[in-house]
Amino acid sequence: MRWWSEAMGKKAKSKTCLHLVVRSSAELVQRCGAFSKEGDAVLFVDDGVMWLAAANIGEEPPFACSSMFLAADLQARGLLAVAHDLQVRVVTDQEFPDLLRKHATCLTWK
């Protein structure tokens, strides 16, 4: 990611990581949580947004950093209203590139 940030004319501000969770699995979320650290961010995308559904409603993900959900994926799965009710942070497609630029690395959890 560093080369990409430099190619875009901006160096990554810190050695933080953007974790992309693409599946809703308690084991996967636990593993991601074990690797996350302060300053990182976790973004639930694709089927990962299902973390809000079923038995996981109201359950806090085990992260040492902020977590958020991609609005388009929530909307596609009928969970956008649930996300707003639970007051979780929702990120738009337009904000996603800024998250990538903000973090030095990006890990995908699937």
C-alpha positions as CSV (number, residue, x, y, z in Angstrom):
1,M,0.0,0.0,0.0
2,R,2.9,2.4,0.7
3,W,3.9,2.5,-3.0
4,W,0.3,3.2,-3.9
5,S,0.1,6.1,-1.4
6,E,3.3,7.6,-2.7
7,A,2.2,7.2,-6.3
8,M,-0.9,9.2,-5.4
9,G,1.3,12.0,-4.1
10,K,0.6,11.4,-0.4
11,K,2.5,9.2,2.0
12,A,0.4,7.1,4.4
13,K,0.2,9.1,7.6
14,S,0.9,6.2,9.9
15,K,1.6,2.5,10.1
16,T,-2.1,1.7,10.7
17,C,-4.1,-1.0,8.9
18,L,-7.5,-1.0,7.3
19,H,-9.1,-4.4,8.0
20,L,-11.8,-5.4,5.5
21,V,-14.2,-8.1,6.8
22,V,-16.0,-9.7,3.9
23,R,-17.7,-12.6,5.6
24,S,-19.8,-12.7,8.8
25,S,-18.3,-15.3,11.0
26,A,-17.7,-15.1,14.7
27,E,-14.3,-16.9,14.3
28,L,-13.3,-14.6,11.5
29,V,-14.2,-11.5,13.5
30,Q,-12.3,-12.8,16.5
31,R,-9.2,-13.4,14.4
32,C,-9.5,-9.9,12.9
33,G,-9.9,-8.5,16.4
34,A,-6.8,-10.2,17.6
35,F,-4.8,-8.5,14.9
36,S,-6.3,-5.0,15.2
37,K,-4.6,-2.3,17.2
38,E,-5.3,1.2,18.2
39,G,-5.3,3.5,15.2
40,D,-6.5,0.7,12.8
41,A,-10.0,0.6,11.4
42,V,-12.3,-2.3,10.5
43,L,-14.7,-2.0,7.6
44,F,-17.4,-4.6,7.2
45,V,-18.1,-5.0,3.4
46,D,-19.9,-7.5,1.2
47,D,-21.4,-10.3,3.3
48,G,-19.4,-9.1,6.3
49,V,-22.2,-6.5,7.0
50,M,-24.3,-9.5,8.1
51,W,-22.5,-9.2,11.4
52,L,-25.4,-6.8,12.3
53,A,-28.0,-9.5,11.7
54,A,-29.3,-12.5,13.7
55,A,-27.5,-13.4,16.9
56,N,-24.9,-10.6,16.5
57,I,-27.3,-7.7,17.0
58,G,-26.0,-5.5,19.7
59,E,-22.8,-7.5,20.1
60,E,-19.8,-5.3,20.1
61,P,-17.0,-6.6,17.7
62,P,-13.8,-7.3,19.7
63,F,-11.6,-4.6,18.2
64,A,-9.1,-2.2,19.7
65,C,-10.0,0.3,17.0
66,S,-13.0,1.8,15.3
67,S,-15.4,-0.3,13.2
68,M,-17.7,0.7,10.4
69,F,-20.0,-0.7,7.7
70,L,-20.3,0.0,4.0
71,A,-23.6,1.7,3.3
72,A,-24.2,0.1,-0.1
73,D,-23.7,-3.4,1.2
74,L,-26.0,-2.7,4.2
75,Q,-28.7,-1.4,1.8
76,A,-28.3,-4.4,-0.5
77,R,-29.0,-6.7,2.4
78,G,-31.8,-4.7,3.9
79,L,-29.7,-3.7,7.0
80,L,-29.3,0.1,6.6
81,A,-32.1,0.9,9.0
82,V,-30.7,-1.6,11.5
83,A,-27.3,0.1,11.3
84,H,-28.9,3.5,11.9
85,D,-30.9,2.1,14.8
86,L,-27.8,0.6,16.4
87,Q,-25.9,3.9,15.7
88,V,-23.0,2.1,14.0
89,R,-20.7,4.1,11.8
90,V,-21.7,3.8,8.1
91,V,-19.3,4.6,5.3
92,T,-20.3,5.5,1.8
93,D,-18.6,4.4,-1.4
94,Q,-17.2,7.9,-1.8
95,E,-15.5,7.7,1.6
96,F,-13.9,4.3,1.0
97,P,-10.9,5.7,-1.0
98,D,-10.1,8.1,1.8
99,L,-10.0,5.2,4.2
100,L,-7.5,3.4,2.0
101,R,-5.3,6.5,1.7
102,K,-5.4,7.0,5.5
103,H,-3.9,3.6,6.3
104,A,-0.5,2.3,5.4
105,T,-1.8,-1.3,4.8
106,C,-5.0,-3.1,4.1
107,L,-5.9,-6.7,5.1
108,T,-8.9,-8.6,3.8
109,W,-10.5,-11.1,6.1
110,K,-12.6,-13.8,4.3
